[in-house]
Amino acid sequence: MSQENARDRSAEALSLLTEGASADRPLDELTAAQRDAATHDDARLVILGAAGTGKTRAVQARFRWLVAEGCAPERIGLLVPTEARAAALRARIETRLPRGYDELYILSPAQLAGLVLRAAGAGADPFDAVLTAGDRLAMLVERIDELSLRHHDFGGRPNTLLGGFVRRIDRLKAELVTAEAYLAWAQA
């Protein structure tokens, strides 16, 4: 009987400790450094680290902590390296938001640039429009006959080759590699 009572008491204590741990308390299961980042007092914060160091977990916890402190979700901006990471992080954060919001600003640098340009009035002139990677690919495919591709074998699938060009250009731009620097590298 006493073993059974002890088991019941420990199960009750465990449920008190773990009840709502991940859903209601965004700082649980964080390292000390992640907790410091999540509860940072300044309005702006940059989180840097190698792959697998818990940056995403810290960013999520910070977002949830700011919302719990009374900040409206649409007043928080997150900048991540790629559109795919932005979409993944947005999906993870949306599922845990306790209330509604107008719009989440979880953006890649290109998406942020487009948002700033549109807010500044760009887009009224068709030449000011910000094009997506798909738009740029479609434009290249449309003008494939004008491109010098005689040194490239695309096996009858120009979208694959041109899509690779667009991805490489986007990556170089994200890493701030200039055309001159890339040319120097290619000639070396």
C-alpha positions as YAML, in Angstrom:
chain: A
units: angstrom
residues:
- id: 1
  name: MET
  ca: [0.00, 0.00, 0.00]
- id: 2
  name: SER
  ca: [2.77, 2.46, 0.89]
- id: 3
  name: GLN
  ca: [4.55, 1.84, -2.44]
- id: 4
  name: GLU
  ca: [1.31, 2.52, -4.28]
- id: 5
  name: ASN
  ca: [0.79, 5.79, -2.36]
- id: 6
  name: ALA
  ca: [4.37, 6.85, -3.09]
- id: 7
  name: ARG
  ca: [3.86, 6.11, -6.80]
- id: 8
  name: ASP
  ca: [0.62, 8.13, -6.82]
- id: 9
  name: ARG
  ca: [2.31, 11.06, -5.08]
- id: 10
  name: SER
  ca: [5.28, 11.06, -7.48]
- id: 11
  name: ALA
  ca: [2.95, 10.85, -10.48]
- id: 12
  name: GLU
  ca: [0.95, 13.78, -9.08]
- id: 13
  name: ALA
  ca: [4.12, 15.82, -8.52]
- id: 14
  name: LEU
  ca: [5.34, 15.00, -12.03]
- id: 15
  name: SER
  ca: [2.05, 16.12, -13.57]
- id: 16
  name: LEU
  ca: [2.25, 19.43, -11.64]
- id: 17
  name: LEU
  ca: [5.77, 19.99, -13.01]
- id: 18
  name: THR
  ca: [5.04, 19.06, -16.60]
- id: 19
  name: GLU
  ca: [1.46, 20.26, -17.05]
- id: 20
  name: GLY
  ca: [1.49, 22.59, -20.03]
- id: 21
  name: ALA
  ca: [5.29, 22.72, -20.09]
- id: 22
  name: SER
  ca: [5.86, 23.14, -23.80]
- id: 23
  name: ALA
  ca: [2.55, 24.74, -24.71]
- id: 24
  name: ASP
  ca: [2.26, 27.42, -22.03]
- id: 25
  name: ARG
  ca: [5.83, 28.08, -20.95]
- id: 26
  name: PRO
  ca: [8.05, 28.97, -23.92]
- id: 27
  name: LEU
  ca: [11.24, 29.10, -21.81]
- id: 28
  name: ASP
  ca: [11.12, 25.49, -20.64]
- id: 29
  name: GLU
  ca: [13.72, 23.16, -22.08]
- id: 30
  name: LEU
  ca: [16.03, 26.02, -23.15]
- id: 31
  name: THR
  ca: [19.69, 26.28, -22.29]
- id: 32
  name: ALA
  ca: [20.80, 29.26, -20.20]
- id: 33
  name: ALA
  ca: [22.12, 31.05, -23.33]
- id: 34
  name: GLN
  ca: [18.88, 30.39, -25.23]
- id: 35
  name: ARG
  ca: [16.82, 31.63, -22.26]
- id: 36
  name: ASP
  ca: [18.94, 34.82, -22.11]
- id: 37
  name: ALA
  ca: [18.34, 35.40, -25.83]
- id: 38
  name: ALA
  ca: [14.61, 34.70, -25.54]
- id: 39
  name: THR
  ca: [14.16, 37.17, -22.68]
- id: 40
  name: HIS
  ca: [16.58, 39.84, -23.98]
- id: 41
  name: ASP
  ca: [15.38, 43.30, -22.88]
- id: 42
  name: ASP
  ca: [16.34, 45.29, -25.97]
- id: 43
  name: ALA
  ca: [13.90, 45.55, -28.87]
- id: 44
  name: ARG
  ca: [16.40, 44.23, -31.42]
- id: 45
  name: LEU
  ca: [18.31, 40.96, -31.19]
- id: 46
  name: VAL
  ca: [20.56, 39.06, -33.58]
- id: 47
  name: ILE
  ca: [20.99, 35.35, -32.93]
- id: 48
  name: LEU
  ca: [24.00, 33.77, -34.61]
- id: 49
  name: GLY
  ca: [25.30, 30.23, -34.40]
- id: 50
  name: ALA
  ca: [26.30, 27.16, -36.30]
- id: 51
  name: ALA
  ca: [23.84, 24.54, -37.47]
- id: 52
  name: GLY
  ca: [22.26, 22.57, -34.65]
- id: 53
  name: THR
  ca: [23.02, 25.09, -31.90]
- id: 54
  name: GLY
  ca: [19.36, 25.82, -31.14]
- id: 55
  name: LYS
  ca: [18.89, 29.14, -32.94]
- id: 56
  name: THR
  ca: [15.41, 28.21, -34.17]
- id: 57
  name: ARG
  ca: [14.31, 27.08, -30.72]
- id: 58
  name: ALA
  ca: [15.60, 30.34, -29.20]
- id: 59
  name: VAL
  ca: [13.86, 32.44, -31.88]
- id: 60
  name: GLN
  ca: [10.57, 30.60, -31.35]
- id: 61
  name: ALA
  ca: [10.85, 31.02, -27.59]
- id: 62
  name: ARG
  ca: [11.63, 34.73, -27.98]
- id: 63
  name: PHE
  ca: [8.61, 35.22, -30.25]
- id: 64
  name: ARG
  ca: [6.32, 33.42, -27.83]
- id: 65
  name: TRP
  ca: [7.84, 35.26, -24.84]
- id: 66
  name: LEU
  ca: [7.30, 38.66, -26.51]
- id: 67
  name: VAL
  ca: [3.67, 37.73, -27.26]
- id: 68
  name: ALA
  ca: [3.19, 36.55, -23.66]
- id: 69
  name: GLU
  ca: [4.62, 39.90, -22.49]
- id: 70
  name: GLY
  ca: [1.88, 41.70, -24.45]
- id: 71
  name: CYS
  ca: [3.52, 42.44, -27.79]
- id: 72
  name: ALA
  ca: [1.18, 41.98, -30.76]
- id: 73
  name: PRO
  ca: [2.47, 39.23, -33.11]
- id: 74
  name: GLU
  ca: [2.24, 41.53, -36.13]
- id: 75
  name: ARG
  ca: [4.66, 43.97, -34.40]
- id: 76
  name: ILE
  ca: [7.45, 41.36, -34.30]
- id: 77
  name: GLY
  ca: [9.75, 40.86, -37.26]
- id: 78
  name: LEU
  ca: [11.98, 37.84, -37.82]
- id: 79
  name: LEU
  ca: [14.63, 37.73, -40.54]
- id: 80
  name: VAL
  ca: [15.89, 34.29, -41.59]
- id: 81
  name: PRO
  ca: [18.30, 33.29, -44.39]
- id: 82
  name: THR
  ca: [15.90, 31.70, -46.89]
- id: 83
  name: GLU
  ca: [12.25, 31.71, -47.92]
- id: 84
  name: ALA
  ca: [12.02, 28.00, -47.08]
- id: 85
  name: ARG
  ca: [13.23, 28.62, -43.53]
- id: 86
  name: ALA
  ca: [10.85, 31.57, -43.22]
- id: 87
  name: ALA
  ca: [7.91, 29.37, -44.27]
- id: 88
  name: ALA
  ca: [8.94, 26.57, -41.89]
- id: 89
  name: LEU
  ca: [9.41, 28.94, -38.94]
- id: 90
  name: ARG
  ca: [6.11, 30.71, -39.69]
- id: 91
  name: ALA
  ca: [4.30, 27.36, -39.67]
- id: 92
  name: ARG
  ca: [5.89, 26.38, -36.35]
- id: 93
  name: ILE
  ca: [5.03, 29.71, -34.71]
- id: 94
  name: GLU
  ca: [1.48, 29.90, -36.12]
- id: 95
  name: THR
  ca: [0.52, 26.57, -34.57]
- id: 96
  name: ARG
  ca: [1.42, 27.82, -31.09]
- id: 97
  name: LEU
  ca: [0.03, 31.34, -31.14]
- id: 98
  name: PRO
  ca: [-2.67, 31.70, -28.49]
- id: 99
  name: ARG
  ca: [-4.52, 34.52, -30.29]
- id: 100
  name: GLY
  ca: [-5.20, 35.92, -33.74]
- id: 101
  name: TYR
  ca: [-2.98, 38.33, -35.63]
- id: 102
  name: ASP
  ca: [-3.06, 40.48, -38.78]
- id: 103
  name: GLU
  ca: [0.14, 39.24, -40.44]
- id: 104
  name: LEU
  ca: [3.33, 37.54, -39.29]
- id: 105
  name: TYR
  ca: [6.53, 39.15, -40.53]
- id: 106
  name: ILE
  ca: [8.85, 36.18, -40.79]
- id: 107
  name: LEU
  ca: [10.88, 37.01, -43.87]
- id: 108
  name: SER
  ca: [13.98, 36.24, -45.90]
- id: 109
  name: PRO
  ca: [16.20, 39.20, -46.87]
- id: 110
  name: ALA
  ca: [14.65, 39.24, -50.37]
- id: 111
  name: GLN
  ca: [11.13, 39.24, -48.93]
- id: 112
  name: LEU
  ca: [12.05, 42.06, -46.55]
- id: 113
  name: ALA
  ca: [13.52, 44.08, -49.42]
- id: 114
  name: GLY
  ca: [10.32, 43.59, -51.42]
- id: 115
  name: LEU
  ca: [8.21, 44.66, -48.44]
- id: 116
  name: VAL
  ca: [10.31, 47.80, -47.96]
- id: 117
  name: LEU
  ca: [10.16, 48.66, -51.67]
- id: 118
  name: ARG
  ca: [6.39, 48.21, -51.79]
- id: 119
  name: ALA
  ca: [5.97, 50.33, -48.65]
- id: 120
  name: ALA
  ca: [8.13, 53.03, -50.23]
- id: 121
  name: GLY
  ca: [5.83, 53.17, -53.23]
- id: 122
  name: ALA
  ca: [7.81, 50.95, -55.59]
- id: 123
  name: GLY
  ca: [5.64, 48.91, -57.88]
- id: 124
  name: ALA
  ca: [3.66, 51.74, -59.44]
- id: 125
  name: ASP
  ca: [6.08, 51.58, -62.35]
- id: 126
  name: PRO
  ca: [6.27, 48.04, -63.83]
- id: 127
  name: PHE
  ca: [10.06, 48.30, -63.89]
- id: 128
  name: ASP
  ca: [10.11, 48.81, -60.09]
- id: 129
  name: ALA
  ca: [8.44, 45.46, -59.38]
- id: 130
  name: VAL
  ca: [10.25, 42.89, -57.24]
- id: 131
  name: LEU
  ca: [10.36, 39.57, -59.08]
- id: 132
  name: THR
  ca: [10.32, 36.18, -57.41]
- id: 133
  name: ALA
  ca: [12.70, 33.40, -58.41]
- id: 134
  name: GLY
  ca: [9.85, 31.84, -60.41]
- id: 135
  name: ASP
  ca: [9.21, 35.11, -62.24]
- id: 136
  name: ARG
  ca: [12.90, 35.43, -63.16]
- id: 137
  name: LEU
  ca: [12.98, 31.83, -64.36]
- id: 138
  name: ALA
  ca: [9.90, 32.39, -66.53]
- id: 139
  name: MET
  ca: [11.53, 35.48, -68.01]
- id: 140
  name: LEU
  ca: [14.69, 33.52, -68.88]
- id: 141
  name: VAL
  ca: [12.70, 30.66, -70.42]
- id: 142
  name: GLU
  ca: [10.76, 33.19, -72.50]
- id: 143
  name: ARG
  ca: [14.01, 34.54, -73.93]
- id: 144
  name: ILE
  ca: [15.97, 31.29, -74.14]
- id: 145
  name: ASP
  ca: [16.71, 31.81, -77.84]
- id: 146
  name: GLU
  ca: [18.49, 35.08, -77.02]
- id: 147
  name: LEU
  ca: [20.76, 33.46, -74.41]
- id: 148
  name: SER
  ca: [24.23, 32.13, -75.23]
- id: 149
  name: LEU
  ca: [23.95, 28.55, -74.00]
- id: 150
  name: ARG
  ca: [26.12, 26.73, -76.53]
- id: 151
  name: HIS
  ca: [28.58, 25.67, -73.78]
- id: 152
  name: HIS
  ca: [25.83, 24.10, -71.67]
- id: 153
  name: ASP
  ca: [24.16, 20.74, -72.16]
- id: 154
  name: PHE
  ca: [20.68, 20.94, -70.66]
- id: 155
  name: GLY
  ca: [19.44, 17.66, -72.12]
- id: 156
  name: GLY
  ca: [16.25, 19.15, -73.52]
- id: 157
  name: ARG
  ca: [15.25, 20.52, -70.11]
- id: 158
  name: PRO
  ca: [16.09, 24.22, -70.10]
- id: 159
  name: ASN
  ca: [14.12, 24.88, -66.89]
- id: 160
  name: THR
  ca: [16.58, 22.75, -64.92]
- id: 161
  name: LEU
  ca: [19.62, 24.62, -66.21]
- id: 162
  name: LEU
  ca: [18.04, 28.07, -65.96]
- id: 163
  name: GLY
  ca: [16.59, 27.32, -62.53]
- id: 164
  name: GLY
  ca: [20.11, 26.47, -61.39]
- id: 165
  name: PHE
  ca: [21.31, 29.83, -62.73]
- id: 166
  name: VAL
  ca: [18.60, 31.67, -60.81]
- id: 167
  name: ARG
  ca: [19.37, 29.77, -57.57]
- id: 168
  name: ARG
  ca: [23.11, 30.45, -57.92]
- id: 169
  name: ILE
  ca: [22.55, 34.16, -58.59]
- id: 170
  name: ASP
  ca: [20.22, 34.40, -55.58]
- id: 171
  name: ARG
  ca: [22.77, 32.64, -53.36]
- id: 172
  name: LEU
  ca: [25.59, 34.91, -54.56]
- id: 173
  name: LYS
  ca: [23.44, 37.98, -53.91]
- id: 174
  name: ALA
  ca: [22.55, 36.74, -50.43]
- id: 175
  name: GLU
  ca: [26.26, 36.30, -49.69]
- id: 176
  name: LEU
  ca: [26.98, 39.78, -51.14]
- id: 177
  name: VAL
  ca: [29.29, 38.42, -53.86]
- id: 178
  name: THR
  ca: [29.64, 41.05, -56.58]
- id: 179
  name: ALA
  ca: [29.72, 40.29, -60.30]
- id: 180
  name: GLU
  ca: [33.36, 41.39, -60.39]
- id: 181
  name: ALA
  ca: [34.32, 39.09, -57.51]
- id: 182
  name: TYR
  ca: [32.52, 36.16, -59.15]
- id: 183
  name: LEU
  ca: [34.23, 36.87, -62.49]
- id: 184
  name: ALA
  ca: [37.63, 36.98, -60.77]
- id: 185
  name: TRP
  ca: [36.87, 33.64, -59.09]
- id: 186
  name: ALA
  ca: [35.73, 32.10, -62.40]
- id: 187
  name: GLN
  ca: [38.86, 33.27, -64.22]
- id: 188
  name: ALA
  ca: [41.21, 31.99, -61.51]
...
